[in-house]
Amino acid sequence: MQITIKGGDLTIYAYDDFFNAGEKGAQKTIDVGNPNCVLQIDGGIIHAYVTNNREGDTLDSNGAIIINGGEAYAEGSYDGPDSALDSDGEIIVNGGILVATGGLGRGELPEQTSKQNSLYWGNSKSSYSKGCVVTLKDASGKVMLTYTTVQVLKCAVVSTPEIAAGGNYSIELNGSKVAYFTVTSALMTQGDKGNGGGFSW
């Protein structure tokens, strides 16, 4: 199955997976991508929330996730093996805005082969309550992006076209800096990541 979002304004609360690009009858193997399964976001504004705190991925594909444009704000479960991003293939971010928060889950993050840079921060030992303000700033202190969560978070992925190679950026939570990055690759990470476990669906 291929799911392609080209436009519109979507706000959906889901108990389990929000988007799930899968193939009926196909054998499912963790971390082995199905080439027939693609979740692709080319445009539009997506606010996606998984309301089950123990299980549930937000942007989920048994193959690849490809983000070329638009705005995707994804909040996954925070206290289990799932997370905001779950792909058995690659997660490619080539454009648009991505904010993904929730639990560490299986630790799946955008690929280094992405055309757009992404920043990740995670903390397995503590969490931030719903209503947490996630802010991206550049070296001058200019606010590049701000987002207020609906649910609890332990980690955050942020990607915008303005995150430039060689630039310096910080992620703040409720006004306190939790991570500082000098961008030297398409994915920069700080803190804890997921453990690669999880359920096979």
Backbone as numpy.savetxt, mean C-alpha at the origin, in Angstrom:
# Nx Ny Nz CAx CAy CAz Cx Cy Cz
-8.49 -13.20 -14.01 -9.32 -12.01 -14.01 -8.45 -10.76 -14.01
-8.82 -9.81 -14.83 -8.14 -8.51 -14.81 -9.14 -7.45 -14.37
-8.76 -6.69 -13.36 -9.56 -5.57 -12.88 -8.82 -4.29 -13.23
-9.46 -3.40 -13.97 -8.84 -2.13 -14.35 -9.73 -0.98 -13.92
-9.17 -0.06 -13.16 -9.88 1.14 -12.72 -9.33 2.32 -13.54
-10.21 2.98 -14.27 -9.80 4.08 -15.14 -10.27 5.44 -14.67
-11.28 5.47 -13.78 -11.79 6.75 -13.32 -12.85 6.55 -12.27
-13.51 7.65 -11.91 -14.56 7.59 -10.90 -14.04 7.89 -9.52
-14.94 7.87 -8.57 -14.62 8.13 -7.17 -15.29 7.04 -6.34
-14.48 6.11 -5.82 -14.99 4.94 -5.11 -14.63 5.01 -3.64
-15.61 4.80 -2.79 -15.38 4.62 -1.36 -16.14 3.37 -0.94
-15.40 2.35 -0.50 -16.03 1.08 -0.17 -15.42 0.53 1.12
-16.30 0.03 1.99 -15.89 -0.67 3.19 -16.16 -2.15 2.97
-15.13 -2.98 3.09 -15.27 -4.41 2.84 -14.85 -5.20 4.07
-15.55 -6.29 4.36 -15.19 -7.12 5.50 -13.91 -7.90 5.23
-13.74 -8.35 3.99 -12.54 -9.09 3.60 -11.88 -8.32 2.46
-11.27 -9.00 1.50 -10.53 -8.33 0.45 -11.41 -7.32 -0.29
-10.85 -6.14 -0.52 -11.56 -5.07 -1.21 -11.60 -5.35 -2.71
-10.46 -5.30 -3.38 -10.31 -5.78 -4.75 -9.51 -7.08 -4.69
-9.94 -8.08 -5.44 -9.20 -9.33 -5.48 -9.22 -9.87 -6.91
-8.10 -9.70 -7.60 -7.99 -10.22 -8.97 -7.53 -11.67 -8.91
-8.47 -12.59 -9.11 -8.16 -14.01 -9.06 -8.72 -14.72 -10.28
-8.43 -15.99 -10.40 -8.92 -16.81 -11.52 -9.64 -18.02 -10.96
-10.90 -18.14 -11.25 -11.71 -19.24 -10.74 -11.15 -20.58 -11.21
-10.97 -21.47 -10.26 -10.49 -22.81 -10.57 -8.99 -22.94 -10.68
-8.27 -21.81 -10.67 -6.81 -21.88 -10.79 -6.19 -22.23 -9.45
-5.14 -23.04 -9.49 -4.45 -23.40 -8.26 -3.72 -22.18 -7.72
-3.89 -21.94 -6.43 -3.31 -20.77 -5.78 -2.05 -21.17 -5.04
-0.94 -20.50 -5.33 0.32 -20.74 -4.64 0.87 -19.41 -4.18
1.18 -19.31 -2.89 1.69 -18.06 -2.34 2.98 -17.66 -3.03
3.06 -16.40 -3.42 4.25 -15.77 -4.02 4.58 -16.30 -5.41
3.66 -17.03 -6.02 3.81 -17.42 -7.43 2.69 -16.75 -8.20
3.02 -15.72 -8.96 2.02 -14.91 -9.62 1.33 -15.61 -10.77
0.02 -15.44 -10.87 -0.75 -15.94 -12.00 -0.78 -14.85 -13.08
-0.23 -15.08 -14.26 -0.16 -14.04 -15.29 -1.54 -13.60 -15.81
-2.57 -14.39 -15.52 -3.92 -14.01 -15.94 -4.61 -13.07 -14.96
-3.96 -12.80 -13.84 -4.58 -12.00 -12.78 -3.82 -10.68 -12.63
-4.52 -9.58 -12.89 -3.92 -8.25 -12.79 -4.92 -7.29 -12.18
-4.50 -6.56 -11.18 -5.25 -5.42 -10.67 -4.51 -4.17 -11.12
-5.15 -3.38 -11.97 -4.49 -2.21 -12.56 -5.31 -0.96 -12.28
-4.63 0.06 -11.75 -5.27 1.35 -11.46 -4.64 2.41 -12.36
-5.45 2.95 -13.26 -4.97 3.95 -14.20 -5.48 5.35 -13.88
-6.54 5.45 -13.10 -7.11 6.75 -12.77 -8.18 6.61 -11.72
-8.82 7.73 -11.43 -9.87 7.74 -10.43 -9.34 7.95 -9.02
-10.26 8.01 -8.08 -9.93 8.16 -6.66 -10.57 6.99 -5.91
-9.74 6.24 -5.20 -10.20 5.05 -4.49 -9.93 5.20 -3.01
-10.97 5.09 -2.21 -10.84 5.00 -0.76 -11.31 3.60 -0.38
-10.39 2.77 0.07 -10.68 1.34 0.27 -10.35 0.96 1.71
-11.34 0.40 2.42 -11.16 0.07 3.82 -11.59 -1.37 4.08
-10.72 -2.15 4.70 -11.09 -3.48 5.17 -11.45 -3.36 6.64
-12.67 -3.74 6.98 -13.17 -3.52 8.34 -12.89 -4.67 9.29
-12.43 -5.81 8.77 -12.08 -6.96 9.59 -10.64 -6.78 10.07
-10.45 -6.55 11.33 -9.11 -6.23 11.84 -8.15 -7.41 11.86
-8.67 -8.64 11.74 -7.83 -9.82 11.82 -7.40 -10.34 10.45
-8.25 -10.21 9.46 -7.98 -10.74 8.13 -8.53 -9.79 7.08
-7.86 -9.72 5.95 -8.40 -8.96 4.84 -7.36 -8.05 4.21
-7.07 -8.30 2.93 -6.20 -7.43 2.15 -7.07 -6.40 1.43
-6.50 -5.27 1.12 -7.27 -4.22 0.48 -7.09 -4.27 -1.04
-5.89 -4.06 -1.52 -5.58 -4.24 -2.94 -4.91 -5.59 -3.08
-5.62 -6.56 -3.68 -5.17 -7.96 -3.67 -5.21 -8.51 -5.10
-4.14 -9.18 -5.48 -4.10 -9.84 -6.79 -3.34 -11.14 -6.68
-3.87 -12.19 -7.33 -3.13 -13.45 -7.42 -2.01 -13.37 -8.46
-1.97 -12.25 -9.15 -0.88 -11.97 -10.08 -0.23 -10.65 -9.71
-0.35 -9.66 -10.58 0.33 -8.37 -10.38 -0.65 -7.29 -9.95
-0.11 -6.30 -9.25 -0.79 -5.04 -9.01 0.02 -3.96 -9.73
-0.65 -3.20 -10.58 0.02 -2.15 -11.36 -0.72 -0.84 -11.15
-0.03 0.17 -10.65 -0.63 1.48 -10.43 0.04 2.47 -11.35
-0.72 2.98 -12.32 -0.19 3.92 -13.32 -0.65 5.34 -13.09
-1.71 5.53 -12.32 -2.24 6.86 -12.10 -3.37 6.83 -11.11
-4.04 7.97 -10.98 -5.14 8.08 -10.04 -4.65 8.23 -8.61
-5.56 8.05 -7.68 -5.25 8.12 -6.26 -5.85 6.89 -5.57
-5.00 6.17 -4.85 -5.45 4.98 -4.13 -5.08 5.11 -2.67
-6.10 5.16 -1.82 -5.92 5.22 -0.37 -6.47 3.91 0.20
-5.59 3.04 0.65 -5.96 1.68 1.01 -5.60 1.41 2.46
-6.58 0.94 3.24 -6.35 0.58 4.63 -6.73 -0.88 4.83
-5.74 -1.68 5.24 -5.97 -3.11 5.43 -6.13 -3.47 6.89
-6.34 -4.76 7.15 -6.40 -5.24 8.53 -5.04 -5.02 9.19
-5.06 -4.85 10.50 -3.82 -4.47 11.18 -3.33 -5.48 12.20
-4.10 -6.54 12.46 -3.73 -7.45 13.54 -3.78 -8.90 13.07
-3.19 -9.17 11.92 -3.18 -10.52 11.38 -2.19 -10.64 10.24
-2.32 -11.66 9.42 -1.34 -11.92 8.36 -1.59 -11.13 7.08
-2.68 -10.36 7.03 -3.01 -9.63 5.81 -2.66 -8.15 5.96
-2.79 -7.41 4.86 -2.35 -6.01 4.87 -3.03 -5.26 3.74
-2.64 -4.01 3.55 -3.25 -3.18 2.52 -2.86 -3.62 1.12
-1.66 -4.17 0.95 -1.16 -4.60 -0.36 -0.85 -6.09 -0.32
-1.39 -6.85 -1.27 -1.13 -8.29 -1.32 -1.10 -8.73 -2.77
0.08 -9.10 -3.24 0.24 -9.57 -4.62 1.12 -10.81 -4.62
0.68 -11.84 -5.35 1.53 -13.02 -5.52 2.54 -12.82 -6.63
2.36 -11.75 -7.41 3.33 -11.39 -8.43 4.08 -10.14 -8.00
4.05 -9.12 -8.84 4.76 -7.89 -8.55 3.77 -6.78 -8.19
4.26 -5.82 -7.42 3.54 -4.57 -7.17 4.35 -3.47 -7.84
3.80 -2.92 -8.89 4.50 -1.92 -9.70 3.78 -0.58 -9.57
4.50 0.46 -9.16 3.94 1.80 -9.07 4.65 2.68 -10.10
3.91 3.07 -11.12 4.48 3.90 -12.19 3.99 5.33 -12.16
2.95 5.61 -11.38 2.41 6.95 -11.33 1.28 7.03 -10.33
0.73 8.23 -10.17 -0.40 8.42 -9.28 0.02 8.60 -7.83
-0.96 8.54 -6.96 -0.74 8.66 -5.51 -1.17 7.36 -4.85
-0.32 6.84 -3.99 -0.64 5.64 -3.22 -0.36 5.91 -1.75
-1.35 5.68 -0.92 -1.17 5.65 0.53 -1.78 4.34 1.01
-0.97 3.46 1.58 -1.43 2.15 2.03 -1.02 1.99 3.48
-2.01 1.75 4.36 -1.73 1.65 5.79 -2.42 0.42 6.37
-2.03 0.07 7.58 -2.62 -1.09 8.26 -1.56 -1.87 8.99
-1.67 -3.21 8.93 -0.69 -4.09 9.56 0.45 -4.43 8.62
1.50 -5.04 9.17 2.67 -5.39 8.37 2.39 -6.56 7.45
1.49 -7.46 7.85 1.10 -8.58 7.00 2.28 -9.40 6.51
2.27 -9.69 5.22 3.33 -10.50 4.62 4.47 -9.65 4.09
4.39 -8.37 4.27 5.52 -7.52 3.91 5.66 -7.24 2.43
4.56 -7.29 1.69 4.65 -7.06 0.25 4.64 -5.56 -0.05
5.62 -5.13 -0.83 5.84 -3.71 -1.09 6.10 -3.49 -2.57
6.01 -2.23 -3.03 6.32 -1.94 -4.44 7.72 -2.40 -4.83
7.84 -2.78 -6.10 9.10 -3.31 -6.62 10.10 -2.19 -6.93
11.37 -2.56 -6.90 12.42 -1.62 -7.30 12.36 -1.29 -8.79
11.65 -2.10 -9.56 11.51 -1.83 -10.99 10.40 -0.82 -11.29
9.72 -0.33 -10.26 8.70 0.69 -10.46 9.32 1.96 -11.03
8.54 2.69 -11.82 9.01 3.95 -12.41 8.86 5.12 -11.44
8.06 4.94 -10.41 7.84 6.00 -9.42 8.37 5.54 -8.07
8.93 6.45 -7.31 9.53 6.11 -6.03 8.47 5.98 -4.93
8.72 5.07 -3.99 7.83 4.82 -2.87 8.63 4.79 -1.58
7.97 5.21 -0.48 8.58 5.20 0.85 7.76 4.30 1.76
8.45 3.54 2.61 7.77 2.63 3.55 8.34 2.81 4.94
7.43 2.82 5.92 7.81 2.78 7.33 6.92 1.79 8.04
7.49 1.03 9.01 6.68 0.08 9.77 7.20 -0.11 11.18
6.28 -0.43 12.10 6.64 -0.70 13.49 5.76 -1.82 14.00
6.36 -2.97 14.25 5.59 -4.13 14.68 5.21 -4.09 16.16
5.85 -3.20 16.92 5.68 -3.22 18.37 4.62 -2.25 18.88
4.19 -1.33 18.05 3.19 -0.36 18.50 2.27 -0.01 17.34
1.15 0.60 17.67 0.19 0.97 16.64 -0.32 2.38 16.90
-0.91 2.96 15.87 -1.49 4.29 15.95 -2.99 4.17 15.74
-3.75 4.83 16.57 -5.20 4.70 16.54 -5.79 5.32 15.29
-7.04 4.95 14.99 -7.75 5.55 13.87 -7.82 7.05 14.06
-7.81 7.75 12.94 -7.72 9.19 12.98 -6.29 9.70 12.97
-5.33 8.80 12.79 -3.92 9.19 12.70 -3.68 10.00 11.43
-2.96 11.09 11.57 -2.65 11.94 10.42 -1.27 11.56 9.88
-1.26 11.04 8.65 -0.02 10.66 7.98 0.40 11.82 7.07
1.61 12.32 7.27 2.08 13.49 6.51 3.41 13.18 5.86
3.54 13.53 4.59 4.81 13.45 3.86 5.34 14.86 3.67
6.58 15.09 4.09 7.21 16.40 3.94 8.53 16.27 3.19
8.91 17.37 2.50 10.23 17.39 1.87 11.23 18.00 2.85
12.47 18.17 2.38 13.54 18.62 3.27 13.30 20.02 3.81
12.55 20.84 3.09 12.27 22.20 3.54 11.11 22.26 4.53
10.45 21.13 4.74 9.30 21.11 5.63 7.98 21.30 4.91
8.04 21.43 3.59 6.80 21.59 2.81 5.98 20.30 2.86
4.69 20.44 3.11 3.79 19.29 3.13 3.47 18.88 1.70
3.83 17.65 1.36 3.59 17.12 0.02 2.30 16.31 -0.05
1.94 15.72 1.09 0.75 14.88 1.14 0.33 14.73 2.58
-0.97 14.72 2.81 -1.49 14.41 4.14 -2.73 13.55 4.02
-2.86 12.60 4.93 -3.97 11.66 4.89 -4.34 11.27 6.31
-5.62 11.26 6.61 -6.10 10.87 7.94 -6.73 9.49 7.86
-6.23 8.57 8.66 -6.69 7.18 8.59 -8.06 7.01 9.23
-8.76 5.99 8.77 -10.03 5.60 9.35 -9.83 4.48 10.37
-8.72 3.76 10.24 -8.47 2.59 11.09 -7.07 2.66 11.69
-6.75 1.67 12.50 -5.46 1.57 13.17 -4.37 1.27 12.14
-3.16 1.76 12.40 -2.04 1.44 11.50 -0.80 1.07 12.29
0.01 0.20 11.67 1.34 -0.13 12.16 2.40 0.16 11.11
1.96 0.46 9.90 2.90 0.75 8.82 2.23 1.64 7.79
3.06 2.21 6.91 2.53 3.07 5.85 3.43 3.00 4.63
2.80 2.93 3.47 3.49 3.08 2.18 2.97 4.36 1.55
3.88 5.20 1.11 3.50 6.47 0.47 4.25 6.60 -0.84
3.52 6.95 -1.90 4.14 7.17 -3.21 3.43 8.30 -3.91
4.19 9.27 -4.40 3.65 10.36 -5.21 4.66 10.67 -6.31
4.22 11.31 -7.40 5.17 11.66 -8.47 6.25 12.64 -8.02
6.01 13.36 -6.90 6.96 14.38 -6.45 8.14 13.80 -5.66
8.10 12.53 -5.31 9.24 11.93 -4.59 10.35 11.67 -5.60
11.38 12.51 -5.56 12.43 12.49 -6.59 13.68 11.78 -6.10
14.38 11.15 -7.02 15.66 10.53 -6.70 16.62 11.59 -6.17
17.31 11.27 -5.08 18.24 12.19 -4.45 17.60 13.13 -3.45
16.28 13.16 -3.41 15.59 14.05 -2.49 15.54 13.51 -1.08
15.25 14.40 -0.14 15.13 14.04 1.27 13.69 14.27 1.72
13.12 13.26 2.39 11.71 13.30 2.76 11.51 12.67 4.13
10.44 13.07 4.79 10.11 12.49 6.08 8.65 12.08 6.11
8.36 11.05 6.89 6.99 10.65 7.19 6.72 11.00 8.64
5.63 11.72 8.86 5.20 12.06 10.20 3.86 11.42 10.50
3.68 11.02 11.75 2.41 10.51 12.23 1.97 11.39 13.40
0.81 12.01 13.22 0.29 12.94 14.23 1.30 14.01 14.59
2.05 14.48 13.60 2.99 15.57 13.80 4.36 15.17 14.29
4.59 13.89 14.56 5.89 13.42 15.02 6.59 12.63 13.91
7.85 12.97 13.65 8.60 12.29 12.59 8.94 10.86 13.00
8.59 9.90 12.14 8.91 8.50 12.42 9.95 7.95 11.45
10.16 8.63 10.32 11.13 8.12 9.34 11.64 9.27 8.49
12.93 9.16 8.11 13.56 10.16 7.24 14.30 9.40 6.14
14.13 9.83 4.92 14.68 9.11 3.77 15.49 10.03 2.86
16.61 9.51 2.37 17.29 10.07 1.21 17.10 9.07 0.08
16.40 9.47 -0.97 15.94 8.51 -1.98 17.08 8.12 -2.91
17.46 6.85 -2.85 18.51 6.32 -3.72 18.01 5.15 -4.58
16.75 4.76 -4.39 16.18 3.68 -5.18 14.67 3.84 -5.21
14.00 3.04 -6.02 12.56 3.20 -6.22 11.75 2.82 -4.99
12.33 2.02 -4.09 11.67 1.70 -2.82 12.65 1.94 -1.69
12.26 2.82 -0.79 13.06 3.09 0.41 12.27 2.62 1.62
12.93 1.90 2.52 12.23 1.33 3.68 12.94 1.69 4.98
12.14 1.83 6.03 12.67 1.98 7.38 11.75 1.25 8.34
12.34 0.66 9.37 11.55 0.00 10.39 11.28 -1.46 10.07
10.24 -1.98 10.69 9.90 -3.40 10.60 9.08 -3.70 9.35
9.25 -4.90 8.83 8.47 -5.39 7.71 7.71 -6.64 8.11
6.79 -7.07 7.26 6.06 -8.30 7.50 6.96 -9.51 7.37
6.43 -10.66 7.81 7.26 -11.86 7.89 7.12 -12.82 6.74
6.33 -12.45 5.73 6.20 -13.34 4.58 5.26 -14.50 4.78
4.52 -14.51 5.90 3.54 -15.58 6.13 2.21 -15.22 5.49
1.14 -15.72 6.05 -0.16 -15.34 5.55 -0.94 -16.52 5.02
-2.18 -16.25 4.66 -3.07 -17.27 4.13 -2.97 -17.35 2.63
-3.27 -18.51 2.07 -3.15 -18.72 0.61 -4.46 -18.45 -0.09
-4.96 -17.22 0.03 -6.12 -16.81 -0.78 -6.04 -15.34 -1.05
